[in-house]
Amino acid sequence: MVLPLLRSRLRNPLGAPSGAPFPYGCLMANENWIKGAIKKPGAFKAKAKKAGMSTGAYAKKVTKPGSKATTSTKRQANLAKTLGRMRKK
């Protein structure tokens, strides 16, 4: 059969899809992803302060549909929301 051969080519030896940057279960993939995700520390907080809002309120405002914020600001807002959810655990 051709299908098992194709499936084996699509996966690396550790079982992760071939396009995955890290193998599943790799500890290094989970330890420092936040450090790599934050490119300009304090930039989003400064934008929120300039707008007279907290980071959470500014993140909600920026991620609403129809917002005219730049793409990088929207990405920063999504990261701020993610990190805020992680903190509550």
C-alpha positions, 0 to 999 in steps of 0.5 A, spaced: 500 500 500 502 507 498 498 510 504 502 507 510 509 509 506 506 516 505 504 517 512 511 515 514 514 520 510 509 526 513 512 525 520 518 525 523 521 520 527 518 523 534 511 523 531 511 530 530 508 533 523 514 535 518 513 542 519 513 543 526 519 547 529 520 543 535 518 535 536 512 534 541 514 533 548 520 537 547 522 541 554 526 547 550 519 548 546 515 550 552 520 553 557 522 560 553 517 561 548 515 567 552 522 570 552 522 569 544 515 572 543 516 579 546 520 583 541 519 590 545 518 589 552 514 595 555 512 598 548 504 595 549 504 598 556 506 605 553 501 605 548 496 603 553 498 609 558 498 614 552 491 612 551 489 613 558 487 605 559 490 599 562 493 594 558 487 589 559 482 595 556 487 597 551 488 590 548 480 589 548 479 595 544 485 594 539 482 587 538 475 589 536 473 588 529 473 594 525 479 597 529 484 601 526 490 599 530 496 597 526 498 589 525 503 589 530 499 593 535 494 587 534 499 582 535 501 585 541 494 586 544 493 578 543 499 576 546 497 581 552 491 577 553 494 570 552 499 572 558 494 575 562 490 569 562 496 565 564 497 569 570 490 568 573 492 560 573 
